[in-house]
């Protein structure tokens, strides 16, 4: 396990998003994304403090934080319970396309797992794991970036405006996608963050907004 893996593991255990870690360390969110991709940090002490562990643990795995389990057996190692606003079902893109028809997102077996969130949300909020590189910025480009494997939290009851990140369903084929909602000549379009338009074109077809992305993290219990 490399340092980037231990950083991600601690973020998972704490239910901590990239934005939260960035705020605690006094760096930008894109910088946290770089650390998670293997970049070295000059703020090891600040990172260890934010992740509630020792610098040695982050560097080479020594002195790991002690695990604590709740009555159900769930690992809740150092989770800041006062910050957690709820546990969200992690579902598939196919299920996301059917969310409005689902009677209860929390039906047994419906979700892959549940993930914690620290932001206010409606009861219909669900989570998706990012698939593919369409929402990943190139190295060295500042801004929000959502690499494959990251978990996004989607609230269907939050209105979406131009500039927001959204999950939408194509009206024609029913496929669900995660993109940025922008306006082009007065018409809404879905824009990937990856600038390679030959591989990731702007979506101008008719689509339905399923929900607005309200948070993102490397969460997943």
TIVOVEX-243653 format. One line per 2 residues: number of its first residue (from 1); their letters; for each residue x, y, z of N, C-alpha, C. Coordinates in steps of 0.02 Angstrom, whole numbers. Each point is the difference from the previous one (the first is absolute). Example, Ala and Ser with C-alpha at 12.3 -4.5 7.8 and 13.67 -1.06 7.14 Angstrom:
2
1) AS) 660,-284,390,-45,59,0,45,60,0 | -18,53,-36,42,59,3,-39,55,37
END
This chain:
221
1) XX) 42,-60,0,-42,60,0,44,63,0 | -12,45,-46,38,62,-4,-32,54,43
3) XX) 37,56,6,-25,55,41,-68,25,-25 | -8,5,-66,-63,23,-28,-58,-45,21
5) XX) 14,-65,6,-51,-48,20,-19,9,74 | 51,15,41,-15,11,72,-38,66,10
7) XX) 16,50,-41,-38,63,4,-73,-14,-16 | -11,-35,-55,-69,-15,-21,-36,-43,52
9) XX) 37,-48,30,-30,-43,50,-23,41,60 | 42,47,23,-19,41,57,-59,45,-17
11) XX) -1,27,-61,-58,40,-20,-64,-41,1 | 5,-63,-23,-57,-45,2,-23,-11,72
13) XX) 48,-14,45,-16,-15,69,-31,60,36 | 20,59,-20,-26,61,32,-61,29,-36
15) XX) -18,-31,-56,-55,28,-40,16,70,-24 | 62,12,-18,25,67,-16,5,10,-76
17) XX) -25,56,-24,4,16,-71,66,35,-16 | 16,6,-64,60,36,-20,-4,72,22
19) XX) -59,30,-6,-8,70,20,13,10,74 | -23,-47,41,11,6,73,74,-6,17
21) XX) 34,-49,-31,71,-9,14,39,61,-23 | -19,27,-58,34,60,-26,-8,59,49
23) XX) -61,8,27,-12,55,47,41,-9,63 | 3,-61,26,37,-13,61,76,10,-9
25) XX) 24,-15,-61,72,6,-13,20,69,-25 | -50,39,-22,16,66,-27,28,-3,-70
27) XX) -25,-49,-40,21,-6,-70,-62,-3,-43 | 9,-2,-66,-56,-3,-46,-25,-72,-9
29) XX) -63,-8,-21,-26,-67,-13,38,-36,-56 | 19,35,-55,40,-34,-51,66,-27,27
31) XX) 28,34,50,63,-25,30,-13,-66,35 | -57,-6,35,-16,-64,32,-7,-55,-52
33) XX) -31,16,-57,-7,-49,-53,69,-23,-24 | 48,45,-3,68,-18,-20,32,-46,51
35) XX) -11,13,66,27,-44,51,-28,-70,-8 | -65,-4,-17,-33,-65,-7,23,-36,-63
37) XX) 32,36,-45,29,-31,-59,75,-13,7 | 27,12,61,69,-18,13,49,58,9
39) XX) -24,63,-7,45,57,10,22,4,73 | 62,22,12,26,7,67,-25,66,31
41) XX) -5,1,66,-22,60,35,55,28,45 | 3,66,3,45,34,46,-35,16,66
43) XX) -63,-19,4,-41,14,59,-20,-65,34 | 50,-43,11,-15,-66,29,-29,6,70
45) XX) 26,45,42,-25,8,68,-73,24,-1 | -14,49,-44,-68,26,-5,-48,-55,-24
47) XX) 24,-41,-48,-43,-54,-25,-13,-52,53 | 52,-18,38,-8,-50,52,-48,25,54
49) XX) 5,65,17,-46,28,49,-71,-1,-25 | -10,18,-63,-67,1,-29,-30,-70,-4
51) XX) 42,-49,-14,-23,-69,-7,3,-39,66 | 18,35,54,-1,-29,67,42,-64,4
53) XX) 62,6,-25,46,-56,3,71,28,5 | 50,-43,1,69,23,6,31,9,-69
55) XX) 50,43,-7,35,7,-64,32,-66,-21 | 23,-40,49,32,-63,-15,-49,-48,-34
57) XX) -63,2,21,-50,-43,-31,-9,18,-73 | -4,65,-15,-10,21,-69,61,-18,-42
59) XX) 59,7,28,61,-11,-38,13,-74,-15 | -4,-42,52,18,-70,-11,-44,-50,37
61) XX) -56,23,28,-47,-46,31,13,-16,73 | 53,31,30,13,-12,71,-50,37,43
63) XX) -11,-26,61,-45,31,49,-70,14,-29 | -33,-52,-26,-67,11,-28,-50,21,53
65) XX) -50,40,-17,-52,19,48,-41,-61,20 | -23,0,62,-37,-56,26,-72,0,-28
67) XX) -25,-59,-16,-68,-7,-26,-51,-5,57 | -57,30,-11,-56,-4,48,-60,-26,-39
69) XX) -39,-44,31,-58,-29,-34,-63,16,40 | -55,14,-37,-64,12,34,-34,-67,15
71) XX) -61,3,27,-34,-61,21,-16,-47,-58 | -7,28,-60,-15,-42,-58,62,-31,-31
73) XX) 59,19,26,62,-26,-27,30,43,-54 | -30,58,-13,26,45,-51,61,37,25
75) XX) 53,3,-41,61,35,17,-14,75,-2 | 5,33,57,-12,72,3,61,35,28
77) XX) 59,-22,-22,63,26,25,3,76,-3 | -1,31,58,9,73,5,-48,40,-43
79) XX) -56,-28,-21,-48,39,-40,-28,56,43 | -1,60,-27,-24,58,36,-76,0,-3
81) XX) -31,-36,47,-72,-13,-4,-41,65,0 | 25,51,33,-39,63,3,-3,33,-68
83) XX) 46,-18,-46,0,31,-66,-40,-40,-51 | -13,-63,13,-35,-41,-48,-75,17,0
85) XX) -26,16,-58,-70,20,-6,-44,-58,-22 | 30,-57,-17,-41,-57,-20,41,-51,-39
87) XX) -31,-57,-15,32,-54,-38,-39,-9,-64 | 35,2,-56,-31,4,-66,10,-66,-37
89) XX) -53,-25,-34,9,-63,-39,43,12,-61 | 49,-43,-9,44,2,-59,-29,-48,-52
91) XX) -25,27,-56,-36,-40,-49,36,3,-68 | -28,-35,-49,29,-2,-66,-31,55,-44
93) XX) 31,13,-57,-27,49,-47,-68,-22,-27 | -9,-65,-10,-64,-26,-23,-54,15,52
95) XX) 15,-13,63,-48,14,53,-14,75,5 | 52,41,-12,-10,73,3,-51,22,-52
97) XX) 0,-33,-58,-47,17,-52,-71,-18,17 | -8,-43,51,-66,-23,21,-20,29,67
99) XX) 37,50,25,-10,23,68,-72,23,13 | -31,33,-49,-67,27,12,-52,-54,4
101) XX) 16,-60,-29,-48,-55,3,11,-44,62 | 58,9,33,16,-42,58,-43,20,59
103) XX) -30,-49,32,-42,14,58,42,20,59 | 55,-34,9,43,14,58,72,-17,-19
105) XX) 43,52,-3,71,-12,-17,35,-43,51 | -29,-6,59,33,-37,54,-27,-72,6
107) XX) -39,-23,-50,-22,-70,2,60,-46,4 | -4,-53,39,56,-47,6,23,-25,-68
109) XX) 65,3,-12,27,-24,-63,1,51,-56 | -33,58,11,-2,49,-55,67,35,-7
111) XX) 31,17,56,63,36,-3,59,-47,6 | 56,20,-32,63,-37,7,26,5,71
113) XX) -6,59,30,21,12,69,-28,69,19 | 19,24,59,-19,67,20,63,40,14
115) XX) -1,65,-13,57,43,10,-22,61,41 | 44,26,43,-19,57,42,6,66,-38
117) XX) -41,49,19,7,67,-27,-1,50,57 | 35,55,-9,3,52,51,-38,63,-22
119) XX) -38,-5,-55,-37,59,-24,-75,-14,7 | -40,53,10,-73,-9,3,-27,-27,-66
121) XX) -52,-42,3,-25,-32,-61,-72,-23,12 | -34,-14,-55,-68,-25,5,1,-76,10
123) XX) -58,-27,17,-4,-72,13,8,-42,-62 | -5,30,-59,7,-37,-62,71,3,-29
125) XX) 46,29,37,69,5,-23,32,-70,-8 | 38,-8,-54,35,-63,-10,72,15,-22
127) XX) 41,-51,-2,70,8,-19,16,-45,-60 | 47,24,-41,25,-38,-57,76,0,1
129) XX) 30,-53,-26,72,-1,-7,18,21,-71 | 42,51,-7,17,27,-66,31,-54,-44
131) XX) -23,-2,-62,23,-50,-47,32,34,-60 | 64,-15,-12,35,28,-58,31,68,14
133) XX) 38,26,-50,39,62,10,-33,63,-28 | -65,-1,-17,-30,58,-32,-3,61,46
135) XX) 1,-11,67,-5,55,47,66,11,37 | 55,-20,-31,66,8,30,39,54,-39
137) XX) 25,49,36,41,52,-32,70,-27,-14 | 32,26,-52,70,-20,-14,45,21,57
139) XX) 56,-34,8,49,17,51,23,72,-9 | 5,36,55,24,69,-2,-54,52,-10
141) XX) -62,-22,-13,-56,47,-10,-38,6,65 | -8,61,25,-36,11,63,-75,-2,-11
143) XX) -35,-20,52,-73,-3,-3,-25,-65,29 | -65,-6,6,-29,-63,24,16,-56,-49
145) XX) 12,-58,27,15,-58,-41,-29,-62,34 | -28,-45,-39,-34,-58,27,27,-63,-34
147) XX) 57,-27,24,29,-60,-31,-45,-61,8 | 11,-49,-43,-37,-63,5,9,-30,69
149) XX) -54,-24,28,2,-31,67,-24,46,55 | 1,66,-13,-24,47,51,-76,-9,9
151) XX) -24,14,60,-71,-4,14,-30,70,-2 | -55,7,-38,-36,64,-2,-68,-10,33
153) XX) -24,53,32,-64,-2,36,-50,43,-39 | -57,-30,-17,-48,31,-45,-66,11,36
155) XX) -23,63,2,-63,16,32,-52,19,-53 | -50,-42,-12,-51,15,-51,-44,59,17
157) XX) 0,21,63,-44,54,21,34,69,-1 | 65,1,-17,36,64,-5,-6,26,-72
159) XX) -26,60,-11,-5,27,-67,70,12,-30 | 7,-15,-64,65,8,-33,0,62,-44
161) XX) 55,37,2,9,59,-41,63,-8,-42 | 6,43,-50,59,-1,-43,64,7,43
163) XX) 47,-44,-11,62,-1,39,1,-56,51 | -58,-29,17,-3,-55,48,22,-65,-32
165) XX) 22,-47,41,14,-68,-22,-64,-41,11 | -19,-38,-51,-64,-35,3,7,-71,-26
167) XX) -49,-41,19,-9,-65,-30,-64,4,-42 | 5,-19,-63,-56,8,-46,-11,-64,-40
169) XX) -61,-6,-28,-18,-59,-40,-16,23,-71 | 31,-32,-49,-15,14,-71,-73,-17,-14
171) XX) -34,44,-33,-71,-13,-16,-7,-55,-51 | 50,-7,-46,-6,-50,-52,17,-71,22
173) XX) 62,-10,25,21,-68,18,-7,-17,74 | -16,50,40,-10,-13,72,63,-7,39
175) XX) 58,8,-31,64,-6,36,8,58,49 | 31,-16,56,12,49,52,72,23,-3
177) XX) 11,65,10,68,27,-4,11,53,53 | 62,11,19,21,51,47,39,53,-37
179) XX) -25,62,-1,32,54,-37,-12,67,34 | 28,52,-29,-13,68,24,-54,32,-43
181) XX) -49,30,32,-55,33,-35,21,71,-18 | -1,16,-65,16,67,-23,-52,22,-51
183) XX) 4,62,-21,-47,27,-49,37,18,-64 | -27,-19,-57,29,14,-65,-53,31,-44
185) XX) 7,64,-15,-49,36,-40,-70,-6,31 | -2,5,66,-63,-2,35,-29,-69,11
187) XX) 36,-51,-21,-25,-69,6,46,-40,47 | -29,-39,46,42,-39,46,38,-55,-36
189) XX) 63,-9,18,42,-54,-27,37,-33,57 | 24,-60,-12,39,-37,50,72,-3,-24
191) XX) 46,26,42,69,9,-21,47,-42,43 | 42,-43,-30,51,-36,38,56,47,21
193) XX) 34,-16,54,58,40,21,62,-18,-40 | 3,-62,-24,56,-21,-42,-5,37,-67
195) XX) 53,37,-19,-4,41,-61,6,-38,-66 | 10,-65,3,7,-40,-61,-69,-10,-31
197) XX) -20,46,-44,-68,-2,-28,-10,-57,-50 | 54,-27,-28,-8,-57,-45,-23,-62,39
199) XX) 21,-5,62,-19,-57,42,-60,17,45 | -5,64,20,-52,21,47,-34,63,-26
201) XX) -47,-8,-47,-33,58,-30,-51,31,48 | -16,63,-14,-54,34,36,-66,-32,-19
203) XX) -43,-12,48,-65,-32,-13,-53,55,-11 | -26,2,-61,-49,50,-18,-69,-30,-12
205) XX) -5,-66,6,-65,-33,-9,-46,16,58 | -63,-19,-7,-48,9,54,19,-44,59
207) XX) -6,27,60,16,-39,60,-43,24,58 | -2,-42,51,-38,14,61,48,2,59
209) XX) -1,53,39,42,4,59,-28,-45,54 | 40,-47,24,-21,-44,54,13,33,68
211) XX) 57,33,6,16,33,63,65,39,-4 | 9,44,49,60,41,3,51,-34,46
213) XX) 63,2,-19,53,-27,41,15,50,56 | -6,-23,63,8,44,57,66,-11,37
215) XX) 34,-55,-15,63,-14,35,36,-56,-38 | 64,-8,14,39,-54,-29,56,-19,49
217) XX) 17,-64,2,52,-22,45,25,-68,-25 | 51,-26,35,22,-68,-14,-33,-47,50
219) XX) -59,17,23,-36,-39,50,-21,-68,-26 | -23,-42,45,-24,-66,-18,17,-50,54
221) X) -50,-19,39,13,-47,55,-21,-71,-20
END
